[in-house]
Amino acid sequence: MPQPTDTVARADGERRVHVPRKLRNLELVLVLFASLLNGAALYLVQLGALGAFDSSFFLPATGLAVLVLGMHVALRVSAPDADPFILPIATLLNGLGIAGIYRIDLSYDLSGWESVAVRQIAWSGLAIAVAIAVVVLLRNHRVLQRYRYIAMFAGLALLLLPMLPIIGREINGARVWIGIGGFSFQPGEIAKIALAVFFAGYLVTARDSLSMVGAKFLGLRFPRVRDFGPILVIWAAAMAVLVFQRDLGTSLLYFGLFLVMIYVATARISWVLLGLLLFVGGAFAAAQLGYVGGRLNAWLTPFDNEIYNAQGGSYQLVSGLFGLANGGLIGTGLGQGMPSLTPLANSDFIIASLGEELGLAGVFAILSLYLLLVSRGLRIGFAGQDDFGRLLGVGLSFVIALQVFVVIGGVTRVIPLTGLTTPFMAAGGSSLLANWIIAAILLRLSDTVRNQPRLVVQQ
């Protein structure tokens, strides 16, 4: 049976035909399925750890599922052509993270507001509410391009906040937090969104001079000295984060984001080579200060007794590796492992915690979800009709991809450990808030891309 379409007559005999909007029904089915899997994960955690079912924890979790359905309704009204997979994937990753955090809470007999999982649900509710507001209020992503310099100053201000003497907080050796009373927040998580908006807006206007002008050397066209300023500024900011805030992961994230976006804008591999040389040189110099050098030693020789027993040494990494090994192929089962033996098992090492109880198969399933999420984001970016939207979509998707690679690569000892969090899964409200905002912007971008009408000639 032919599907109904909305048409607008044109004077030249053509009709503008909108693609039928069935995507929201698919999204609804996937959201319900993701919520069912999240509920099953919580149920299995309780059975495995407690041997009984406790319904009290399911009330806030159910409220979270209702809020996700509210975002689905908002998409039906405000962005009916948005990608149908982003919301279900984010929901499932968020729910699995809560289940893993809840498992750690049960090991320490935490309940009520002392429970990290309860606070994670509260942060998730706030993050989803903000994402709904972004979808509803941001009717056209091109509006963000007007505020690119405001986004730049906001991003830099957010980066500098943890350095202030009164509100800045140093946690686990990194000074990337601010605290007011009992409330703490990591402003750098929001800064990456502001900087992505600025990079996209700046590169749209400066793309020609950055891509077409410069001398050739060894077959590569290198930029002029006058065009080299922006990458030096971003490099200096990344090095400041590395040296003063002692956060290798955040420094790598900011600089990597800029390199990817400038490569997409200019298609010049010389920018990437120059950027990598700058970052490696800066990281090597910072290694002489002790922080980066300690991370490298813990990565290269984690089983050395001196490094293993040192403060900030390799104990956490080795414990996580043993947890993953204990999980094997199919895991010990939710609630039946010992993930709490690893320090920060609910945040930095949430993948090791879930890997122990879900096994290698479960880790592969989680990685597949991230791969699908990033691929949908990149598809949205490259299919965009305007340069700003393309750069913004690619940049935000790369932020998630780089975080996943850096975090899971560090946990599995592929690369040195850093201070980044696993998107949507690790305990932490600032990370959840930033990642749900990224998901909302990608949904708005996808609605703009899909809503481009097709021209069909009447016979």
C-alpha positions as CSV (number, residue, x, y, z in Angstrom):
1,M,0.0,0.0,0.0
2,P,1.5,3.4,-0.9
3,Q,2.4,5.6,2.0
4,P,0.9,9.1,2.3
5,T,3.2,12.0,1.6
6,D,3.0,15.7,2.1
7,T,3.5,17.5,-1.2
8,V,3.8,21.2,-2.2
9,A,3.0,22.1,-5.8
10,R,5.6,24.1,-7.8
11,A,5.1,26.3,-10.8
12,D,7.6,24.4,-12.9
13,G,5.5,21.2,-12.7
14,E,7.6,19.5,-10.0
15,R,6.5,18.4,-6.6
16,R,8.4,18.6,-3.4
17,V,7.8,15.3,-1.6
18,H,8.7,14.6,2.0
19,V,9.9,11.2,2.9
20,P,7.3,9.4,5.1
21,R,8.1,9.8,8.8
22,K,8.1,6.3,10.2
23,L,11.4,6.6,12.1
24,R,9.8,7.4,15.4
25,N,7.9,4.1,15.6
26,L,11.1,2.3,15.2
27,E,12.7,4.4,17.9
28,L,9.8,3.7,20.2
29,V,10.2,-0.1,19.8
30,L,14.0,0.2,20.4
31,V,13.6,2.5,23.4
32,L,11.1,0.1,25.0
33,F,13.5,-2.8,24.3
34,A,16.4,-0.9,25.8
35,S,14.4,-0.1,28.9
36,L,13.5,-3.7,29.3
37,L,17.1,-4.8,29.1
38,N,18.1,-2.2,31.7
39,G,15.4,-3.4,34.0
40,A,16.5,-7.0,33.5
41,A,20.2,-6.0,34.2
42,L,19.1,-4.5,37.6
43,Y,17.0,-7.5,38.4
44,L,19.9,-9.9,37.7
45,V,22.3,-7.8,39.8
46,Q,20.0,-8.1,42.7
47,L,19.5,-11.8,42.3
48,G,23.3,-12.4,41.9
49,A,24.4,-10.1,44.8
50,L,21.5,-10.4,47.2
51,G,19.7,-13.6,46.2
52,A,16.4,-11.7,46.4
53,F,14.4,-9.0,44.6
54,D,14.2,-5.5,46.1
55,S,11.5,-3.4,44.4
56,S,12.5,-0.1,46.1
57,F,15.4,0.6,43.7
58,F,13.1,0.1,40.7
59,L,11.0,3.1,41.4
60,P,13.6,5.8,40.4
61,A,14.8,3.5,37.6
62,T,11.2,3.4,36.2
63,G,11.0,7.2,36.5
64,L,14.1,7.4,34.3
65,A,12.5,5.2,31.7
66,V,9.4,7.4,31.7
67,L,11.7,10.4,31.1
68,V,13.3,8.7,28.2
69,L,9.8,8.1,26.7
70,G,9.2,11.8,27.3
71,M,12.2,12.6,25.1
72,H,10.9,10.3,22.5
73,V,7.6,12.3,22.5
74,A,9.6,15.5,22.2
75,L,11.4,14.1,19.2
76,R,8.0,13.2,17.6
77,V,6.9,16.8,17.9
78,S,10.1,18.8,17.4
79,A,12.3,16.5,15.3
80,P,10.2,13.8,13.6
81,D,13.0,13.0,11.1
82,A,15.7,12.6,13.7
83,D,17.9,9.4,13.7
84,P,16.0,6.6,15.4
85,F,19.0,4.8,16.9
86,I,20.8,7.4,18.9
87,L,18.2,7.7,21.8
88,P,17.9,3.9,22.3
89,I,21.7,3.4,22.3
90,A,22.2,6.2,24.8
91,T,19.4,4.8,26.9
92,L,20.9,1.3,27.0
93,L,24.4,2.4,27.7
94,N,23.2,4.7,30.5
95,G,21.1,1.9,32.0
96,L,24.0,-0.7,31.8
97,G,26.2,1.8,33.6
98,I,23.7,2.3,36.4
99,A,23.5,-1.5,36.8
100,G,27.3,-1.7,37.0
101,I,27.4,1.1,39.6
102,Y,24.6,-0.5,41.6
103,R,26.5,-3.7,41.7
104,I,29.5,-1.8,43.4
105,D,27.1,-0.2,45.8
106,L,25.8,-3.5,46.9
107,S,29.3,-4.7,47.7
108,Y,29.7,-1.7,50.1
109,D,26.1,-2.0,51.4
110,L,25.3,1.6,50.3
111,S,21.7,2.7,50.1
112,G,19.6,5.9,49.9
113,W,21.4,9.0,48.8
114,E,24.7,7.4,49.9
115,S,24.3,5.1,46.9
116,V,26.3,6.2,43.9
117,A,23.7,4.5,41.7
118,V,20.8,6.6,43.1
119,R,22.8,9.8,42.5
120,Q,23.6,8.5,39.0
121,I,19.9,8.1,38.3
122,A,19.2,11.6,39.6
123,W,22.0,13.0,37.3
124,S,20.7,10.9,34.4
125,G,17.2,12.4,34.9
126,L,18.7,15.9,34.9
127,A,20.8,15.2,31.8
128,I,17.8,13.8,29.9
129,A,15.7,16.8,30.9
130,V,18.4,19.1,29.6
131,A,18.6,17.0,26.4
132,I,14.9,17.4,25.9
133,A,15.3,21.2,26.3
134,V,18.0,21.2,23.7
135,V,15.9,19.3,21.2
136,V,12.9,21.5,21.7
137,L,14.6,24.9,21.9
138,L,17.4,24.4,19.3
139,R,15.2,24.5,16.3
140,N,18.0,25.2,13.9
141,H,21.6,24.2,14.6
142,R,23.0,27.0,12.4
143,V,22.1,29.4,15.2
144,L,25.1,28.1,17.1
145,Q,27.4,29.4,14.4
146,R,26.5,33.0,15.3
147,Y,27.8,32.4,18.8
148,R,31.1,30.7,18.0
149,Y,33.3,33.3,19.7
150,I,31.0,33.3,22.7
151,A,31.5,29.5,22.7
152,M,35.3,30.0,22.6
153,F,35.4,32.3,25.6
154,A,32.9,30.1,27.5
155,G,35.0,27.0,26.7
156,L,38.3,28.7,27.9
157,A,36.5,30.0,31.0
158,L,35.3,26.5,31.9
159,L,38.8,25.2,31.4
160,L,40.2,27.8,33.8
161,L,37.6,27.4,36.5
162,P,39.4,24.4,38.3
163,M,42.5,26.6,38.6
164,L,40.8,29.1,40.8
165,P,42.0,28.9,44.4
166,I,38.6,28.9,46.2
167,I,36.4,26.6,44.1
168,G,39.0,24.5,42.4
169,R,39.3,20.9,43.7
170,E,42.0,18.3,43.2
171,I,40.7,14.7,43.1
172,N,42.8,11.7,42.5
173,G,45.7,13.8,41.5
174,A,43.9,15.8,38.8
175,R,42.7,19.4,39.3
176,V,39.7,19.3,36.9
177,W,36.9,19.8,39.4
178,I,35.1,22.7,41.0
179,G,33.3,22.4,44.3
180,I,30.7,24.6,46.0
181,G,29.7,23.2,49.3
182,G,29.0,19.5,48.9
183,F,28.4,19.9,45.2
184,S,31.2,19.1,42.7
185,F,31.3,19.4,38.9
186,Q,33.8,18.9,36.1
187,P,33.4,22.0,33.8
188,G,35.8,20.5,31.2
189,E,33.0,18.1,30.1
190,I,30.9,21.1,29.0
191,A,33.9,22.9,27.6
192,K,34.4,20.2,25.0
193,I,31.0,21.0,23.5
194,A,31.6,24.7,23.5
195,L,35.0,24.2,21.9
196,A,33.5,21.9,19.2
197,V,31.0,24.7,18.4
198,F,33.8,27.3,18.1
199,F,36.1,25.0,16.1
200,A,33.3,24.3,13.6
201,G,32.4,28.0,13.3
202,Y,36.0,29.1,13.0
203,L,37.0,26.5,10.4
204,V,34.1,27.3,8.2
205,T,35.3,30.9,7.8
206,A,39.1,30.1,7.7
207,R,39.0,26.9,5.7
208,D,40.2,28.4,2.4
209,S,43.3,30.0,3.8
210,L,44.1,26.9,5.9
211,S,43.6,24.5,3.0
212,M,44.8,26.2,-0.2
213,V,47.7,28.4,0.8
214,G,51.2,27.2,1.8
215,A,54.4,25.7,0.4
216,K,54.9,22.1,-0.6
217,F,57.5,19.9,1.0
218,L,57.8,16.1,0.3
219,G,54.5,16.1,-1.5
220,L,52.6,17.7,1.3
221,R,51.4,21.3,1.4
222,F,52.3,22.9,4.7
223,P,50.5,26.0,6.1
224,R,52.0,29.5,6.2
225,V,53.4,30.8,9.5
226,R,50.6,33.3,9.8
227,D,48.0,30.4,9.5
228,F,49.8,28.4,12.1
229,G,48.5,30.5,15.0
230,P,45.3,28.7,15.8
231,I,46.9,25.3,16.2
232,L,49.6,26.8,18.5
233,V,46.9,28.4,20.7
234,I,45.0,25.1,21.0
235,W,48.3,23.3,21.6
236,A,49.2,25.8,24.4
237,A,45.7,25.3,26.0
238,A,46.1,21.5,25.9
239,M,49.6,21.7,27.4
240,A,48.3,24.0,30.1
241,V,45.6,21.4,31.0
242,L,48.3,18.7,31.0
243,V,50.8,20.6,33.2
244,F,48.7,22.6,35.6
245,Q,45.6,20.3,35.9
246,R,47.6,17.1,35.5
247,D,45.0,15.5,33.2
248,L,46.5,13.7,30.2
249,G,43.1,12.5,28.9
250,T,41.4,15.8,28.8
251,S,44.5,17.4,27.1
252,L,44.5,14.7,24.5
253,L,40.7,15.1,23.9
254,Y,40.8,18.8,23.2
255,F,43.8,18.7,20.9
256,G,42.6,15.6,19.1
257,L,39.2,17.2,18.6
258,F,40.8,20.2,16.9
259,L,43.1,18.1,14.7
260,V,40.2,15.9,13.4
261,M,38.0,18.9,12.7
262,I,40.8,20.8,10.9
263,Y,41.6,17.7,8.8
264,V,37.9,17.3,7.8
265,A,37.7,21.0,7.0
266,T,40.9,21.2,4.9
267,A,41.6,17.6,3.8
268,R,45.3,18.3,4.5
269,I,47.3,15.5,6.2
270,S,50.0,18.0,7.0
271,W,47.9,19.6,9.7
272,V,47.6,16.2,11.4
273,L,51.3,15.5,11.2
274,L,52.2,18.9,12.6
275,G,49.7,18.5,15.4
276,L,50.9,15.1,16.3
277,L,54.5,16.3,16.4
278,L,53.5,19.2,18.7
279,F,51.5,17.0,21.1
280,V,54.1,14.3,21.3
281,G,56.8,16.9,21.9
282,G,54.7,18.6,24.6
283,A,53.8,15.3,26.3
284,F,57.5,14.2,26.3
285,A,58.5,17.5,27.9
286,A,55.6,17.1,30.5
287,A,56.8,13.6,31.2
288,Q,59.9,15.1,32.8
289,L,57.7,16.7,35.4
290,G,56.7,13.2,36.8
291,Y,53.0,12.9,36.2
292,V,53.1,11.6,32.6
293,G,56.2,9.7,33.3
294,G,54.5,7.8,36.1
295,R,51.6,6.9,33.8
296,L,54.0,5.6,31.2
297,N,55.9,3.5,33.8
298,A,52.7,2.0,35.1
299,W,51.7,1.1,31.6
300,L,55.0,-0.3,30.5
301,T,55.9,-2.3,33.7
302,P,52.7,-2.7,35.7
303,F,53.9,-5.9,37.4
304,D,57.1,-4.4,38.8
305,N,56.8,-4.6,42.6
306,E,58.0,-1.0,43.1
307,I,55.6,0.5,40.6
308,Y,52.7,-1.8,41.7
309,N,53.0,-0.7,45.4
310,A,53.7,2.9,44.7
311,Q,51.1,5.6,45.4
312,G,49.3,6.2,42.2
313,G,51.1,3.2,40.7
314,S,49.8,0.2,38.7
315,Y,47.7,-1.5,41.4
316,Q,44.4,-0.2,39.9
317,L,45.4,-1.3,36.4
318,V,46.6,-4.7,37.4
319,S,43.5,-5.3,39.5
320,G,41.3,-4.4,36.6
321,L,43.2,-6.7,34.3
322,F,42.7,-9.6,36.7
323,G,39.0,-8.8,36.9
324,L,38.7,-8.9,33.1
325,A,40.6,-12.2,33.1
326,N,38.3,-13.6,35.8
327,G,35.3,-12.8,33.6
328,G,36.5,-15.0,30.7
329,L,34.4,-15.4,27.6
330,I,30.9,-15.2,29.1
331,G,31.5,-13.6,32.5
332,T,30.7,-14.6,36.1
333,G,27.2,-13.3,35.8
334,L,25.7,-10.0,37.0
335,G,26.1,-9.7,40.8
336,Q,28.4,-12.7,41.1
337,G,31.8,-11.2,40.4
338,M,34.2,-9.2,42.7
339,P,34.5,-5.9,40.8
340,S,34.7,-3.9,44.0
341,L,38.3,-5.1,44.5
342,T,39.4,-2.6,41.8
343,P,39.7,1.0,42.9
344,L,37.2,3.4,41.3
345,A,35.4,0.4,39.8
346,N,32.2,2.5,39.3
347,S,33.9,5.3,37.3
348,D,37.3,5.0,35.7
349,F,37.1,1.2,35.6
350,I,33.4,0.6,34.9
351,I,34.3,-1.4,31.8
352,A,36.5,-3.7,33.9
353,S,33.6,-4.2,36.3
354,L,31.1,-5.0,33.6
355,G,33.7,-7.1,31.8
356,E,34.2,-9.3,34.8
357,E,30.5,-10.1,35.1
358,L,29.5,-10.0,31.4
359,G,32.7,-11.4,30.0
360,L,34.4,-10.8,26.7
361,A,31.1,-11.2,24.9
362,G,29.5,-8.5,27.0
363,V,32.4,-6.1,26.4
364,F,32.1,-6.7,22.6
365,A,28.4,-6.0,22.8
366,I,29.1,-2.7,24.6
367,L,31.8,-1.8,22.1
368,S,29.3,-2.6,19.3
369,L,26.8,-0.1,20.8
370,Y,29.5,2.6,20.9
371,L,30.6,1.7,17.3
372,L,27.0,2.1,16.1
373,L,26.5,5.3,18.0
374,V,29.7,6.9,16.6
375,S,28.9,5.6,13.0
376,R,25.5,7.2,13.1
377,G,27.0,10.5,14.3
378,L,29.6,10.5,11.6
379,R,26.9,9.6,9.0
380,I,24.9,12.5,10.2
381,G,27.9,14.8,10.0
382,F,29.0,13.8,6.5
383,A,25.4,13.9,5.1
384,G,24.9,17.5,6.3
385,Q,23.9,20.2,3.8
386,D,26.0,23.0,5.4
387,D,29.7,23.1,6.3
388,F,29.1,24.1,9.9
389,G,26.7,21.2,10.5
390,R,29.1,18.7,9.0
391,L,32.0,19.9,11.1
392,L,29.9,20.0,14.3
393,G,28.5,16.5,13.7
394,V,31.9,15.0,13.0
395,G,33.5,16.8,15.9
396,L,30.9,15.7,18.5
397,S,31.0,12.1,17.2
398,F,34.8,12.0,17.4
399,V,34.6,13.2,21.0
400,I,32.7,10.1,21.9
401,A,34.9,7.9,19.8
402,L,38.1,9.2,21.3
403,Q,36.8,8.9,24.8
404,V,35.8,5.3,24.3
405,F,39.2,4.4,22.7
406,V,41.2,6.2,25.4
407,V,39.3,4.8,28.4
408,I,38.9,1.2,27.2
409,G,42.4,1.3,25.7
410,G,43.8,2.3,29.1
411,V,41.8,-0.3,31.1
412,T,42.9,-3.1,28.7
413,R,46.6,-1.7,28.7
414,V,46.6,-0.9,25.0
415,I,47.6,2.7,25.9
416,P,48.5,4.4,29.2
417,L,45.7,5.2,31.6
418,T,44.1,8.7,31.4
419,G,41.5,10.6,33.4
420,L,38.6,10.4,30.9
421,T,35.3,8.8,31.7
422,T,33.4,6.2,29.7
423,P,30.5,8.0,27.9
424,F,27.1,7.4,29.4
425,M,28.3,4.7,31.7
426,A,30.8,5.9,34.3
427,A,29.7,7.5,37.5
428,G,29.7,11.3,37.3
429,G,27.0,13.9,36.6
430,S,29.1,16.3,34.5
431,S,30.0,13.5,32.0
432,L,26.4,12.4,31.8
433,L,25.2,15.9,31.2
434,A,27.7,16.6,28.5
435,N,27.1,13.3,26.7
436,W,23.3,13.7,26.7
437,I,23.7,17.2,25.3
438,I,25.9,15.8,22.5
439,A,23.2,13.2,21.8
440,A,20.6,15.9,21.6
441,I,22.6,18.0,19.2
442,L,23.2,15.0,17.0
443,L,19.5,14.3,16.9
444,R,18.8,17.9,15.9
445,L,21.4,17.7,13.2
446,S,20.0,14.4,11.9
447,D,16.5,15.9,11.7
448,T,17.9,18.8,9.6
449,V,19.7,16.3,7.3
450,R,16.7,14.0,6.8
451,N,14.2,16.8,6.4
452,Q,15.8,17.9,3.2
453,P,12.9,17.5,0.6
454,R,13.4,15.4,-2.5
455,L,12.3,16.7,-5.9
456,V,10.2,14.3,-8.0
457,V,9.2,15.3,-11.5
458,Q,5.6,14.7,-12.4
459,Q,5.0,12.7,-15.5
